[in-house]
Amino acid sequence: MIFSGIDLTKFKSSINLNDVVQIVIWVLDGIVKNYRELSFEKIVEMLSKYIVIMKECFYKEEYR
């Protein structure tokens, strides 16, 4: 359900989308487990930084 609105055409053709979903889940799980003491705003700031990194890795150049 979380991933239902994703535009799959933005991803590099060499990327396995199931692997990307697993990586995103691991990142979210790690942040929840390791940074519980942070404010919601700080967690969103961290997630935003990681989303930029993941876009660089997984998206086609024209969508970064």
C-alpha positions as a Markdown table, in Angstrom:
| # | Residue | x | y | z |
|---|---|---|---|---|
| 1 | Met | 0.0 | 0.0 | 0.0 |
| 2 | Ile | 2.8 | 2.4 | 0.8 |
| 3 | Phe | 4.5 | 1.8 | -2.5 |
| 4 | Ser | 1.4 | 1.8 | -4.7 |
| 5 | Gly | 1.7 | 5.3 | -6.0 |
| 6 | Ile | 5.3 | 5.0 | -7.2 |
| 7 | Asp | 6.1 | 5.9 | -10.8 |
| 8 | Leu | 8.1 | 2.8 | -11.8 |
| 9 | Thr | 9.2 | 4.5 | -15.1 |
| 10 | Lys | 11.6 | 6.7 | -13.2 |
| 11 | Phe | 13.8 | 3.8 | -12.1 |
| 12 | Lys | 16.9 | 2.6 | -14.0 |
| 13 | Ser | 16.1 | -0.4 | -16.1 |
| 14 | Ser | 18.9 | -2.3 | -14.4 |
| 15 | Ile | 17.3 | -1.9 | -11.0 |
| 16 | Asn | 15.4 | -4.8 | -9.4 |
| 17 | Leu | 12.4 | -3.0 | -7.8 |
| 18 | Asn | 11.9 | -5.6 | -5.2 |
| 19 | Asp | 15.4 | -4.9 | -4.0 |
| 20 | Val | 14.7 | -1.2 | -3.9 |
| 21 | Val | 11.6 | -1.8 | -1.8 |
| 22 | Gln | 13.6 | -3.9 | 0.6 |
| 23 | Ile | 16.3 | -1.3 | 1.0 |
| 24 | Val | 13.7 | 1.4 | 1.7 |
| 25 | Ile | 12.1 | -0.8 | 4.3 |
| 26 | Trp | 15.5 | -1.4 | 6.0 |
| 27 | Val | 16.3 | 2.3 | 6.0 |
| 28 | Leu | 12.9 | 3.1 | 7.6 |
| 29 | Asp | 13.2 | 0.3 | 10.1 |
| 30 | Gly | 16.7 | 1.4 | 11.1 |
| 31 | Ile | 15.7 | 4.9 | 11.7 |
| 32 | Val | 12.7 | 3.9 | 13.8 |
| 33 | Lys | 14.8 | 1.5 | 15.9 |
| 34 | Asn | 17.9 | 3.7 | 16.3 |
| 35 | Tyr | 16.5 | 7.2 | 16.5 |
| 36 | Arg | 13.4 | 7.0 | 18.6 |
| 37 | Glu | 14.5 | 9.9 | 20.8 |
| 38 | Leu | 14.6 | 12.3 | 17.9 |
| 39 | Ser | 11.8 | 14.7 | 17.1 |
| 40 | Phe | 9.5 | 14.0 | 14.2 |
| 41 | Glu | 11.0 | 17.0 | 12.3 |
| 42 | Lys | 14.5 | 15.6 | 12.7 |
| 43 | Ile | 13.5 | 12.2 | 11.5 |
| 44 | Val | 11.8 | 13.8 | 8.4 |
| 45 | Glu | 15.1 | 15.7 | 7.8 |
| 46 | Met | 17.1 | 12.5 | 8.0 |
| 47 | Leu | 14.7 | 10.7 | 5.7 |
| 48 | Ser | 14.8 | 13.5 | 3.2 |
| 49 | Lys | 18.6 | 13.2 | 3.0 |
| 50 | Tyr | 18.4 | 9.4 | 2.4 |
| 51 | Ile | 15.7 | 9.8 | -0.2 |
| 52 | Val | 18.0 | 12.1 | -2.2 |
| 53 | Ile | 20.8 | 9.5 | -2.0 |
| 54 | Met | 18.5 | 6.7 | -3.1 |
| 55 | Lys | 17.2 | 8.8 | -6.0 |
| 56 | Glu | 20.8 | 9.2 | -7.1 |
| 57 | Cys | 21.3 | 5.5 | -7.0 |
| 58 | Phe | 18.1 | 4.2 | -8.4 |
| 59 | Tyr | 16.5 | 6.8 | -10.6 |
| 60 | Lys | 17.3 | 7.5 | -14.2 |
| 61 | Glu | 19.3 | 10.6 | -14.6 |
| 62 | Glu | 16.5 | 12.8 | -15.9 |
| 63 | Tyr | 14.4 | 12.1 | -12.7 |
| 64 | Arg | 17.0 | 12.9 | -10.0 |
